[in-house]
Amino acid sequence: MKHDPQPASASAWRVKGELHAARGELDVALHCFNAACALDPNDASIRERMGATCAALGRFPQAVQSYQAAVALDPDNADLRHGLGWSLEQMHRLEEAADAYRHAIRLNPLADGSHNNLGNCLQALGRFEAAHQSYRRAIDAAPQVPLYYRNLVQTQRLSVDDPVFAALERLVARAASLTPANQAELHFAYGQALCDTGSNDASFDHFLIANALHRASIRYNEADTLGLFTRLSARFPAGLLAEKTGLGDPSSAPIFIVGMPRSGSTLIEQILASHPRVFGGGERTELSEALVASIRRDENDPLRIDVEAMHRVGAAQLGALGADYLRRMRDAVPELQPQQSHDTDAASRGDRAAEGGQSQLLRFTDKYPFNFINIGLIHLALPNARFIHSRRSPLQTCLSIFARLFHDVPFGYDLGELGRYYRAYDALMAHWQRVLPEGVMIEVNYEELVDDFEGNVRRLLAHCGLEWDERCLAFHQTSRRVSTASSAQVRRPLYKTSVRRWQPRDALLQPLIDGLGPRLAARDRVDLRASTEHEHEHAQATTPHAMQDIVAGQKS
């Protein structure tokens, strides 16, 4: 049998790597690029391919190392600086990422992608005026890219006489020349801009167009998703949870904030993260990774968890799952490492009190909302963790989702599908509330939180075993990274302004109302005693991961 000869030169290895990368064989491609680098370690372009491939594989620490090596070899290459910034941004090293993007812009002032990504970093860091300037520079450099408009209008209202508003309208006028994906981005952006000027009917028309365009581009199996929720209720009855409670890892550090997107979870996390003994972790992927690893183990592995046979799962498997999640969190978040902390470090973070000695952290939050799917398994793996169910009136939650383009919400682009998903989520949450031991989970209603803020903050802290701290009432003054669409809102004081957001006539909303069902649709009228002009919640284009059907170990 004749074997293909191995490449003999760095350039040949690189060509082979590019071929594998084009076929999506990234691990093989990376092997080829590593071989090329071994033969020619001073070729910056090979280092760049290594960095880009590692980033595509989600191996961001290795990507950073490769890009840094490439930059050392070719310091005046703006693309290398951008790639370094992107990899750092995915690791939440936002200050370093911003510096890399700034360097790319100095080398190429028309680098629209670097301007945009710098805006994303600055927005997450709470530097909104500078972020808006970056988005505007991205638009000036590339006025044909709808994403830049959408990023800007999600954090800054535009007046009709704003030059960016005019540029947006010009782009809408020739929307048919764009790809369907860019048309969807554009209509979401224009819909938001119109909404901010009070043109509500026209705004909703564009949201309808945007959602229809995006829905056509995504895969979503409604029957499988809603069927999963039903199966979970059957797999985790009250008797099973009672029988196995206490078998997992005993840590009481995690606080899981769960619920639907756009329901107030970012506000809840910001309140808790204002406490000196809580680290706000944001939307984390570590639990998803730990769950998938525990389910996908070899069938003969004694630590493998078979969700379909939960009655056979014991302390070893549950403890290993809980410990694996905690290890992944400690590895990913330096603040959770046991270490000496110093006053200067605490002051620079702005949300920690330390006077030498060990870190004062007691708990951390994980606010990936779709963790609600696996509450039963999470409780068994971490029996002393606490859950906070963030809830908002159903119709308002769904309308807020419908006005946004997400990258992990496949059910949100058709009003009927959105309503039916909400109803299934509501049923699953009711099941978890019935079967969990008392004191493990509380529900925080957004409208009630606004109506009695201090009372609900005290209730939150008590649930998490935290002493009272006045700083939680001044949550908007807390300096921390917030990478969701509510990064601006949670840095403003909470105040009441109106009963509800504008909503279209019932004829347009009928698919959503039918999907929700009479009980949930009626609940909207009961819940809306108070509201705010702000919408505190979930993710936008910066969210780095897709919602996973964790139990099945597949992406939705």
C-alpha positions in Angstrom: 0.0 0.0 0.0 1.4 3.4 -1.0 1.4 6.2 1.5 1.3 9.9 0.7 4.8 11.4 1.5 4.9 13.9 4.3 5.6 17.5 3.3 9.3 18.4 3.4 9.0 22.2 3.8 7.2 24.7 6.0 5.3 26.1 3.1 4.1 22.6 2.1 2.9 21.9 5.6 1.1 25.2 5.6 -0.7 24.4 2.3 -1.7 21.1 3.7 -3.0 22.8 6.9 -5.0 25.2 4.8 -6.7 22.3 2.9 -7.7 20.6 6.2 -8.9 23.9 7.6 -11.1 24.5 4.6 -12.7 21.1 5.2 -13.3 21.9 8.8 -10.7 19.4 10.0 -9.2 21.9 12.5 -7.3 19.5 14.7 -5.4 18.1 11.7 -4.9 21.6 10.3 -3.4 22.7 13.6 -1.0 19.7 13.6 0.1 20.8 10.1 0.7 24.4 11.1 2.6 23.2 14.2 4.8 21.1 11.9 5.3 24.1 9.6 6.3 26.3 12.6 8.8 23.7 13.8 10.6 24.0 10.4 10.3 27.8 10.2 9.7 29.4 13.6 10.3 32.9 12.3 7.4 33.0 9.8 4.7 35.3 11.4 2.1 34.1 8.9 2.4 30.5 10.1 2.0 31.7 13.7 -1.1 33.6 12.6 -2.6 30.5 11.2 -1.9 28.6 14.4 -3.6 31.4 16.4 -6.6 31.5 14.2 -7.0 27.8 14.2 -6.7 27.6 18.0 -9.3 30.4 18.3 -11.7 28.5 16.0 -11.2 25.4 18.3 -12.0 27.5 21.3 -8.4 27.2 22.7 -8.0 30.8 23.4 -5.0 30.7 25.7 -3.0 28.9 23.0 -4.4 31.4 20.4 -3.1 34.3 22.5 0.3 32.7 22.7 0.5 32.2 18.9 -0.7 35.7 18.1 1.8 37.2 20.6 4.6 35.3 18.9 3.4 36.5 15.5 3.2 40.1 16.7 6.8 39.8 18.0 7.9 38.8 14.5 5.7 41.3 12.6 4.8 44.2 15.0 3.4 46.5 12.3 0.7 44.0 11.1 -2.8 45.3 12.1 -4.5 42.0 11.4 -2.3 40.2 13.9 -3.1 42.8 16.5 -6.8 42.3 15.8 -6.5 38.5 16.1 -4.8 38.9 19.4 -7.5 41.3 20.6 -10.2 38.9 19.6 -8.6 36.0 21.4 -8.1 38.1 24.6 -11.7 39.3 24.4 -13.0 35.7 24.4 -11.0 35.1 27.6 -12.7 38.2 29.1 -9.3 40.0 29.3 -11.0 43.1 28.1 -8.4 45.8 29.0 -5.7 43.8 27.2 -8.1 43.2 24.2 -8.9 46.9 24.0 -5.2 47.7 23.9 -4.6 45.2 21.1 -7.5 46.7 19.1 -6.2 50.3 19.7 -2.8 49.2 18.4 -4.5 47.7 15.3 -6.3 51.0 14.7 -3.1 53.0 15.1 -1.6 50.8 12.3 -4.8 50.9 10.2 -7.2 53.8 11.1 -9.8 52.3 8.7 -9.9 48.9 10.5 -13.6 48.9 10.9 -13.7 45.5 12.7 -11.2 46.7 15.2 -13.2 49.9 15.9 -16.3 47.8 16.4 -14.7 45.2 18.7 -13.0 48.0 20.7 -16.5 49.4 21.2 -17.7 46.0 22.4 -14.9 45.9 25.0 -15.5 49.4 26.2 -19.2 48.9 26.5 -18.7 45.8 28.6 -16.3 47.8 30.8 -18.9 50.5 31.2 -17.2 53.2 29.2 -20.2 54.0 27.1 -19.2 57.4 25.5 -15.9 55.9 24.3 -17.8 52.8 23.1 -20.2 54.9 21.1 -17.3 56.8 19.5 -15.8 53.5 18.5 -19.0 52.2 16.9 -19.4 55.5 15.0 -15.9 55.2 13.7 -16.6 51.6 12.5 -19.7 53.0 10.7 -17.7 55.8 9.1 -15.1 53.3 7.9 -17.7 50.8 6.6 -21.2 52.3 6.4 -22.4 49.2 4.6 -22.1 46.8 7.6 -25.4 46.6 9.5 -23.8 45.0 12.6 -22.1 48.2 13.6 -25.4 50.1 13.5 -27.1 47.5 15.6 -24.3 47.6 18.2 -24.6 51.3 18.5 -28.4 51.6 18.7 -28.6 48.9 21.4 -26.8 51.3 23.8 -27.4 54.8 22.4 -30.7 56.4 21.3 -30.4 58.2 17.9 -32.3 61.3 17.1 -33.7 61.7 13.6 -31.2 64.4 12.8 -28.2 62.2 13.8 -25.9 61.5 10.8 -25.8 57.9 11.8 -29.6 57.7 11.6 -29.5 59.2 8.1 -26.8 56.7 7.1 -29.0 53.9 8.5 -32.0 55.0 6.5 -29.8 55.1 3.3 -28.7 51.6 3.9 -32.3 50.4 4.5 -33.3 52.0 1.2 -30.9 49.5 -0.6 -31.5 46.6 1.8 -32.3 44.3 -1.1 -28.7 44.4 -2.3 -27.5 42.8 1.0 -27.4 39.2 2.0 -30.4 37.9 4.0 -28.2 37.7 7.1 -27.2 41.4 6.8 -30.8 42.4 6.0 -31.8 40.8 9.3 -29.1 42.7 11.1 -30.2 45.9 9.4 -33.9 45.6 10.2 -33.2 44.8 13.8 -31.0 48.0 14.0 -33.5 50.2 12.2 -36.4 48.8 14.2 -34.6 49.8 17.4 -33.7 53.2 16.1 -37.4 53.9 15.1 -38.6 52.6 18.5 -36.3 55.1 20.2 -37.9 58.0 18.2 -41.4 56.9 19.1 -42.3 55.4 15.7 -43.6 52.3 17.2 -45.8 50.9 14.5 -43.0 51.3 11.9 -40.5 49.9 14.4 -42.5 46.6 14.9 -42.9 46.2 11.1 -39.1 46.1 10.8 -38.8 43.7 13.7 -41.3 41.4 11.9 -39.1 41.5 8.8 -35.9 41.0 10.7 -37.2 38.0 12.7 -38.6 36.3 9.6 -35.3 36.7 7.8 -33.3 35.4 10.6 -35.7 32.5 11.3 -35.2 31.2 7.8 -31.5 30.9 8.4 -31.5 28.9 11.6 -32.2 25.3 12.6 -34.7 24.8 15.4 -36.6 21.6 16.1 -39.4 22.7 18.3 -40.8 19.2 19.0 -37.4 18.0 20.2 -36.8 21.0 22.4 -40.2 21.0 24.1 -40.1 17.2 24.3 -36.9 17.5 26.2 -38.6 19.6 28.8 -41.3 17.1 29.3 -38.7 14.2 29.6 -36.8 16.1 32.2 -39.8 16.4 34.5 -40.2 12.7 34.3 -36.5 11.9 34.8 -36.3 14.1 38.0 -39.3 13.4 40.2 -39.4 14.6 43.8 -38.5 11.1 45.1 -35.3 10.9 43.1 -34.1 14.3 44.3 -34.9 13.5 47.9 -33.1 10.2 47.7 -29.9 11.6 46.2 -29.8 15.0 47.9 -26.4 15.7 49.5 -24.4 13.2 47.4 -22.7 15.8 45.3 -19.9 18.3 45.9 -20.6 20.2 49.2 -19.5 23.6 48.0 -21.9 26.5 48.7 -20.1 29.0 46.4 -22.2 28.9 43.3 -25.3 31.0 42.8 -27.1 30.1 39.6 -29.4 32.9 38.2 -31.7 31.3 35.7 -34.8 32.1 33.6 -35.7 33.5 30.2 -33.6 36.0 28.4 -34.7 39.7 29.0 -36.2 38.8 32.3 -34.0 40.8 34.7 -31.1 38.4 35.4 -28.4 41.0 34.7 -29.9 43.3 37.2 -30.0 40.6 39.8 -26.4 39.7 39.2 -25.3 43.3 39.4 -27.0 43.7 42.8 -25.3 40.6 44.1 -22.0 41.4 42.6 -22.1 44.8 44.4 -21.7 42.8 47.6 -18.0 42.6 48.6 -18.2 38.8 49.1 -19.7 37.9 45.7 -18.0 37.7 42.3 -20.3 38.3 39.4 -19.3 35.6 36.9 -21.6 36.6 34.0 -22.9 34.0 31.5 -20.6 31.0 31.9 -19.9 28.0 29.7 -18.2 25.9 32.3 -21.3 24.1 33.5 -22.2 23.2 29.9 -18.7 21.8 29.4 -18.7 19.8 32.7 -22.2 18.4 32.0 -21.3 17.3 28.4 -18.0 15.8 29.7 -19.9 13.8 32.4 -22.5 12.5 29.9 -20.1 11.7 27.0 -17.6 9.6 29.0 -16.9 6.1 27.9 -19.8 3.8 28.9 -17.4 1.8 31.1 -16.2 4.9 33.0 -17.6 4.7 36.5 -18.0 8.5 36.6 -20.2 8.6 33.5 -23.7 10.0 34.1 -26.5 8.4 32.2 -29.4 10.8 32.4 -31.8 8.2 31.2 -31.0 6.0 34.2 -30.7 8.6 37.0 -31.7 6.1 39.6 -28.3 4.4 39.2 -26.2 7.6 39.5 -24.5 7.8 42.9 -22.2 10.0 45.0 -19.1 9.4 42.9 -20.6 10.6 39.7 -22.4 13.5 41.2 -19.5 14.6 43.3 -17.2 14.4 40.3 -19.5 16.5 38.2 -19.8 19.2 40.9 -16.0 19.2 41.4 -15.3 19.4 37.7 -17.5 22.5 37.3 -15.8 24.2 40.3 -12.4 23.4 38.9 -13.3 24.8 35.5 -14.5 28.0 37.1 -11.4 28.4 39.2 -9.2 27.8 36.1 -11.2 30.4 34.1 -11.6 33.1 36.7 -8.5 34.3 38.5 -10.6 36.0 41.2 -11.8 32.6 42.4 -8.3 31.3 43.0 -7.3 31.2 46.7 -4.6 33.9 46.8 -3.3 37.0 48.6 -5.2 40.1 47.6 -4.0 43.7 48.0 -5.7 47.0 48.4 -4.5 48.3 45.1 -6.0 45.3 43.3 -9.3 45.7 45.1 -9.4 49.4 44.3 -8.7 48.8 40.6 -11.6 46.3 40.4 -13.8 48.6 42.4 -16.0 45.8 43.6 -13.9 44.0 46.2 -12.9 44.9 49.7 -9.6 43.4 50.7 -7.2 44.3 53.4 -4.4 41.9 52.8 -4.8 38.2 53.7 -7.1 35.9 51.9 -9.7 37.0 49.4 -13.0 38.0 51.0 -15.0 36.2 48.3 -17.6 33.8 49.6 -19.8 33.1 46.5 -19.9 33.6 42.8 -22.8 34.0 40.3 -23.3 32.1 37.1 -26.1 33.7 35.1 -26.4 31.6 32.0 -30.2 31.7 31.8 -30.7 28.3 30.1 -29.2 26.5 33.1 -32.9 26.3 34.1 -33.1 23.3 31.8 -30.8 21.2 34.1 -31.6 22.5 37.5 -32.4 19.0 38.8 -29.0 17.6 37.8 -27.2 20.7 39.0 -28.8 20.5 42.4 -27.7 16.8 42.7 -24.1 17.7 41.7 -24.0 20.9 43.9 -26.6 20.4 46.6 -25.6 23.6 48.6 -25.7 25.9 45.5 -28.5 28.4 45.4 -30.8 29.1 42.5 -32.5 32.4 41.7 -35.3 32.3 39.1 -35.5 35.7 37.4 -39.0 36.3 36.1 -40.8 39.0 34.2 -44.3 39.3 32.9 -44.6 36.8 30.0 -45.8 39.1 27.2 -43.2 41.8 28.1 -40.4 39.2 28.2 -41.4 37.7 24.8 -41.7 41.1 23.1 -38.3 42.1 24.4 -36.8 38.9 23.0 -38.5 39.5 19.7 -36.8 42.9 19.4 -33.3 41.5 19.7 -31.0 39.4 17.6 -29.4 36.7 19.7 -26.9 34.0 18.9 -28.2 31.4 21.4 -32.0 31.8 21.2 -33.3 29.7 18.3 -36.9 29.8 19.4 -37.2 33.7 19.5 -37.8 34.6 15.9 -41.4 33.4 15.4 -44.1 34.7 17.7 -45.9 31.4 17.9 -42.7 29.4 18.6 -41.6 32.0 21.2 -44.9 31.7 23.1 -44.9 27.9 23.1 -41.3 27.9 24.3 -42.2 30.2 27.1 -45.1 28.1 28.1 -42.9 24.9 28.2 -40.2 26.8 30.2 -42.9 27.9 32.7 -44.1 24.4 33.1 -40.6 23.1 33.7 -39.8 25.8 36.2 -43.0 25.0 38.1 -41.8 21.4 38.2 -38.4 22.3 39.7 -40.1 24.5 42.2 -42.2 21.6 43.4 -39.5 19.0 43.6 -36.5 21.0 45.0 -36.0 21.1 48.7 -37.2 24.2 50.4 -34.7 27.1 50.4 -32.8 25.9 47.3 -34.5 28.3 44.8 -36.4 31.5 45.1 -38.3 33.4 42.3 -37.6 37.1 41.9 -40.3 38.9 39.9 -38.9 41.9 37.9 -41.9 44.1 38.5 -42.0 43.3 42.2 -38.2 44.0 42.4 -38.8 47.5 40.9 -41.9 48.1 43.1 -40.1 47.1 46.4 -36.4 47.3 45.7 -34.9 47.2 49.1 -37.2 44.5 50.4 -36.4 42.2 47.5 -32.6 42.9 47.8 -32.7 41.9 51.4 -34.6 38.7 50.4 -31.9 38.0 47.7 -29.0 38.4 50.2 -30.7 36.3 52.8 -31.4 33.5 50.3 -27.7 33.4 49.4 -26.5 33.5 53.1 -25.0 37.0 52.8 -25.1 39.7 55.4 -26.8 43.0 54.5 -24.6 45.5 52.6 -25.9 48.9 51.5 -23.7 48.8 48.4 -26.2 46.4 46.9 -28.8 49.2 46.7 -26.3 51.3 44.7 -25.7 48.5 42.2 -25.3 51.1 39.4 -22.1 52.4 41.0 -20.4 49.0 40.9 -17.5 48.7 38.4 -17.3 45.3 36.7 -17.5 43.7 33.3 -21.0 43.2 31.9 -21.1 41.6 28.5 -24.8 41.5 27.9 -27.2 43.8 26.2 -28.0 45.4 29.6 -24.5 46.6 30.2 -25.7 50.2 30.1 -28.9 49.8 32.0 -27.4 48.2 35.1 -25.2 51.2 35.5 -28.1 53.6 35.9 -30.3 53.9 39.0 -33.5 52.0 39.0 -36.6 54.1 38.7 -40.2 53.8 37.6 -41.4 55.6 34.5 -44.3 53.7 32.9 -46.7 50.9 33.2 -45.5 48.9 30.2 -43.5 49.2 27.0 -45.5 49.9 23.8 -46.9 46.8 22.2 -48.6 46.3 18.8 -52.2 45.6 18.3 -53.6 42.2 19.3 -54.0 41.0 15.7 -50.2 41.1 15.2 -49.6 39.5 18.6 -52.2 36.8 18.3 -49.7 34.0 17.5 -47.7 34.9 20.6 -50.9 35.1 22.7 -52.0 31.7 21.4 -48.6 30.2 22.1 -48.5 31.5 25.7 -52.0 30.2 26.4 -54.8 32.0 28.3 -53.2 31.7 31.8 -49.8 33.3 30.8 -51.3 35.9 28.5 -53.7 37.0 31.3 -50.8 37.1 33.8 -49.2 39.9 31.9 -52.1 42.2 32.9 -51.7 41.2 36.6 -48.0 41.5 36.8 -47.5 44.9 35.3 -48.0 47.0 38.4 -44.8 48.8 37.7 -42.0 48.9 35.2 -39.0 50.9 34.1 -37.8 52.3 30.8 -34.8 50.1 31.2 -34.6 46.5 30.2 -32.1 44.7 32.3 -31.0 41.5 30.6 -29.3 39.0 28.3 -26.9 38.7 25.6 -26.1 40.2 22.3 -23.5 39.6 19.6 -20.7 39.4 22.2 -22.2 36.2 23.7 -19.5 33.6 22.9 -21.5 30.4 23.1 -24.6 28.8 21.6 -27.4 27.4 23.8 -26.9 23.7 24.2 -29.3 20.9 24.8 -27.0 19.9 27.6 -28.7 16.7 28.6 -28.5 15.4 25.0 -25.0 16.9 24.6 -26.0 18.6 21.3 -26.3 22.1 20.1 -29.8 23.4 19.5 
